[in-house]
Amino acid sequence: FAGKVALAHQLLLPASGWPLLRSEGGAVHVGGSSATLRLVNVSMAENGAAKGGAVAMSCEQGQLTINSSSFRSNKAISIGGAVAVTERKTASIDSTNFTDNELLLRGQERCLAAGGGFYCLMCDAVAIKASLFLRNKACFGGGAAVLQARASHTVGSIFTDNVAAPLDQQGRNMLQRSKQQLSSGRQSQEAFNILGALDSNTTADSGFYTGGGGLYLSLAGAANVSGSFFTSNKAYNGGGLLARTDNCARLGIGNDCGLVLHKTHISADNSATGGGG
């Protein structure tokens, strides 16, 4: 897609507020193998899916490129409120805005939802440049979650007012209503399974260290964050940024596994109720 393309309301949400079960990519889903998806000057708003509220790439290998685009008010259940990319792909995001995207699986007891705006699991390389992540919500990586990427670069980007935390009271009320509505249908057991523990390994780590209000990194190689700003983000741990290195030893990665911060501003107005504001 290229040149002032707008995709909105591609998957209408039912009254419960939950997207259709097992759906991927509310506006665009790419499967198969060795696929390439290029989005330039594209706007996607108010779409919904179980994974990747607007875009999902689940193909084996491939490349995602997003330039000068916007993702607003998209919803997913478990991963990638706006964009979800999984396994053995490269992802490049440049001059793109992620605003008010949200993951709905943010229960109080087991908070598994990862990547409020953008989610990438086990990608070969991830590059985020000159992009804005504003008011997105998840449990891991309110703005974005980059998990076990062999290399990741975040350059000149802004993460502001994102939240990585369980649902507030309004969200808990919606969750309860959704469970009641879903329990009356023929797929009640499937619905409860998804609401309770969909994709329990969404973070590719222990999943017990909720946080990363702006950005959540689970490292499997070198990660660089430079010339970026983290302001007014909230999380249980790591209000602005959370980086985990536990996978480095498990995967047998040595000195090349780590985080480098360069000319990056993480302001005091980021907050974490658990630690590491």
HUPE-V688096 format. One record per backbone hydrogen bond with DSSP energy under -0.5 kcal/mol. NH is the residue of the N-H (numbers start at 0). CO is the residue of the C=O. Records with the same first field share a line. If there is no record, write none. Layout:
# HUPE-V688096
NH=CO ; CO
This chain:
# HUPE-V688096
2=39
4=40
6=42
8=44
13=17
16=13
22=19
24=50
25=51
26=53
27=53
29=55
30=28
33=59
34=60
36=62
38=64
39=0 ; 37
40=66
42=4
43=69
44=6
45=71
48=74
50=22
51=78
52=79
53=81
54=81
55=27
56=83
57=29 ; 55
58=29
59=31
60=58 ; 86
62=34
63=89
64=36
65=91
66=38
67=93
69=41
70=96
71=43
72=98
74=46
75=101
76=48 ; 49
77=49
78=49
79=113
80=114
81=116
82=116
83=54
84=118
85=56
86=120
87=121
89=61
90=124
91=63
92=126
93=65
94=128
96=68
97=131
98=70 ; 96
99=133
101=73
102=136
103=75
104=76
105=103
106=109
111=104 ; 109
112=104
113=77
114=139
115=140
116=142
117=142
118=82
119=144
120=84
121=119 ; 146
123=88
124=88
125=150
126=90
127=152
128=92
129=154
131=95
132=157
133=97 ; 131
134=159
136=100
137=162
138=112
139=112
140=138 ; 210
141=211
142=212
143=213
144=117
145=215
146=119 ; 144
147=145 ; 217
149=122
151=221
152=125
153=223
154=127 ; 152
155=225
157=130
158=228
159=132 ; 157
160=230
162=135
163=233
164=137 ; 162
166=105
171=167
172=168
173=169
174=170
175=171
176=172
177=173
178=174
179=175
180=176
181=177
182=178
183=179 ; 180
184=181
187=184
190=186
191=187
192=188
193=189
194=190
195=191
196=192
197=193
199=196
201=198
203=200
209=207
210=138
211=236 ; 237
212=237
213=239
214=239
215=143
216=241
217=145
218=216 ; 243
219=148
221=149
222=257
223=151
224=259
225=153
226=261
228=156
229=264
230=158
233=161
234=270
235=163
237=274
238=275
241=214
243=216
247=244
248=244
249=245
250=246
251=248
252=247
256=253
257=220 ; 255
259=222
261=224
264=227
265=263
266=229 ; 264
269=266
270=232
272=234
273=235
274=235
